[in-house]
Amino acid sequence: MNKKEFYKIFIPAIEKAFKEDSINYGFYVKDPTEYLNKEELIEIEKYLENNEDKMISLKRLLIILMLNHIISHQFKI
């Protein structure tokens, strides 16, 4: 799996995680990997293992997106 394939699978999972957040879990947003099928999850996990150093910035981005999502829902922006 290359970077383009990774994002092609992972970005829709992130979007779905945010859309599903309207279900009342409080401020909990499910991990995007919970929205992947078994094959996609295996490929994503392999990619993340092989590119762990590069993924630090992705983790930071996800944290920022989740905080922004929580704040915008809390203050109805």
MARMI-425441 format. One record per atom (N, C-alpha, C): x, y, z; residue in one letter. Coordinates in steps of 0.001 Angstrom, whole numbers, plus 524288, in hexadecimal, padded with zeros to 5 digits. Example, Ala and Ser with C-alpha at 12.3 -4.5 7.8 and 13.67 -1.06 7.14 Angstrom:
2
833867E9C681E78A8300C7EE6C81E78A833907F31C81E78A832327F73681BA8S835667FBDC81BE4S832648001E81EBES
END
This chain:
77
803507FB6D80000M800008000080000M8037D804D080000M80232808727FC97N8052280D5A7FC89N801FE811987FF55N80452816377FFB1K801E281A858028FK7FC9981C0A8003FK7FC3081C237FB14K7F74B81DA67F88BK7F2F3819C37F9CEK7F432814B87F999E7F057810AE7FADDE7EEAC811088009EE7F28381222803FEF7F15E812B08098FF7ED50816F580A6AF7EE4F81B918083FY7EABC81FF280910Y7E57D81F148065FY7E56E81C3D80218K7E08F81B187FF5BK7DCE8817D6802D2K7DF1F8148F80610I7DC098115B809AAI7DB098143A80EC9I7DF18816CC810D9F7DED8818E681625F7DBAD81DEE81693F7DBF482159812BAI7D90F8264C81309I7D3258256481335I7D0EA821F680FF1P7CB4C820F08107DP7C9DA81EAF815E3P7CD6281B9D81825A7CC5A8197D81D60A7CC4781DDF8216DA7CFC6821A5820D5I7CFD18262D8245AI7CAB482934823C1I7C91D82A1E81EE8E7C44582CFA81DECE7BF9682A3582059E7BF6D8250981FCDK7BB168220B82200K7BB2C8225E827F5K7BFD08222F82A4AA7C0398229D82FFDA7BDE6827C1831D8A7BEF782BF582F09F7BCCE8310983083F7B6EC8314A82F96F7B51282F0B82B4DK7AF7282F1182A36K7AC7A82BF882E51K7AEAF8279282FF5E7AC238243E833CDE7AC628269783944E7AF7682AA3839FAD7AFEC82D1583F1CD7AAD782FB4840BFD7A7388307383D1FS7A23C832D083E8ES79F0C82F1D84204S7A07482A19841F0I79E1E8266284592I7A046827D084AEDI79D19827EE84EDAN79EAD82A23853E0N7A286826A9856D7N7A7908276F855B9Y7ABB9824F7858C2Y7AE688291C85C19Y7ABF182D7B85CEAG7AE77831CA85FABG7B2948341F85C1BG7B74E8349285E06F7BB89836C185ADDF7BEE8832828587EF7BD1E82DB3858A1Y7C01E8295585690Y7BF46828DB850B1Y7C37B828E384DCCV7C350827E28482CV7C612822B08475AV7C35A81EF984503K7C5B5819D584427K7CA8381A57840BAK7CE23816D08418FD7D2D98168D83E5ED7D14381543838C4D7D397817E2834EAP7D23A816D682F72P7D2F58111C82DDEP7D68080E5D83072T7D75C808DD82F08T7D29F8057F83050T7CF198075F83399E7CA5E80475834D8E7C689804558303EE7C7888077E82C42Y7C41D807C4827B2Y7C67980523822E2Y7CAA98023C823ACL7CD2C7FF7E81F58L7CB997F9C481F65L7CB607F76C81AB8N7CA737F1CE81AA7N7CF917EF0181C12N7CF557E9F381CD1K7D3D07E6F281EC0K7D8957E77981B2FK7D7C77E72181618E7DC207E7848125AE7DEA07ECEF81288E7DB5F7F0FE812A2E7DD697F654812E9E7E06F7F732817FAE7DE557F52B81C39L7E0E47F5CB8214AL7E6497F34382155L7E6B67EEA181F24I7EBC47EBF281ED8I7EF9F7EF2881BA6I7EDE57F12881727E7F1537F453813D8E7F2F47F96381682E7EF407FBE881920I7F06E800C681BEAI7F4587FFBF82045I7F3847FB9082341E7F71A7FA508278BE7FC997F93982582E7FD057F65E82126K802287F55B81ECDK804BD7FA7481D22K801B87FDC681AA5Y803DD802CC818DAY805C68060881D79Y8029D8064782196L80418809548262AL808FB80726828CBL8096C801F982906E80E1B7FF9082B48E812F7800E382819E81278800C782304N816F5801C681F98N8184B8078F81F19N814B380AF08208EN815788109081FECN8147D81385824F9N815AF811128294FE814668135482E6AE816B0818C782F31E81B8C819A282DA3D81DEA81EC482E54D81B0B822F982B45D819288219F826B1K816538255C8236EK810DC826788258EK80ED9822E5828B6M8097C8235782A89M808ED826E982F49M80D2D828A38318CI80CCC82C33835F7I809B98310C8346DI80ABA8331882FD2S807E0837C082E15S802228368482D17S800E9831C782B59L7FB738303C82A94L7F8AA8300482FD7L7FB3E82DE4833CAK7F8DD82DA5838FCK7F7C68332183B08K7FB6F836A483A3FR7FA9883C0A83BF0R7F60883E7C83907R7F5B683D87833EFL7F16683F92830CFL7EC2D83D70832C4L7EBEF83862833E5L7E71983613835D4L7E57D8387A83B07L7E9388396B83E71I7E80583BE184372I7E5C98415184295I7E83A8444A83F22I7E6568499083DF3I7E0DB8495E83BA5I7DFE8845C983803L7DAB88454C8359DL7D69C843C8839A4L7D7F48402C83D1DM7D43483E858410EM7D308842E8844E4M7D6FA845C88467AL7D61284A2C84A01L7D2B684E5C8475DL7D3DA84F7284276N7D0C88534483F8AN7CB128518283F1BN7CA5984C8983E1FH7C51C84A5283DA8H7C22784AD9842D5H7C4B68498D84718I7C247849EA84C42I7C0E284F8E84D82I7C4818531884C95I7C394858A084DC0I7BF2A85AC484A6AI7BF15859748456AS7BAFA85B8C84202S7B5A6859808438AS7B553854A98456AH7B0418528F8472AH7AEAA854C884C71H7B272855B884FB9Q7B144857C2854E2Q7AF2785D5385490Q7B16B8607085113F7AFE4865E485095F7AC70866EB84BDCF7AABD862C18493DK7A73986322844B8K7A931866DC84099K7AE308664C83F27I7B095869C383B38I7AF11867DD835D9I
END
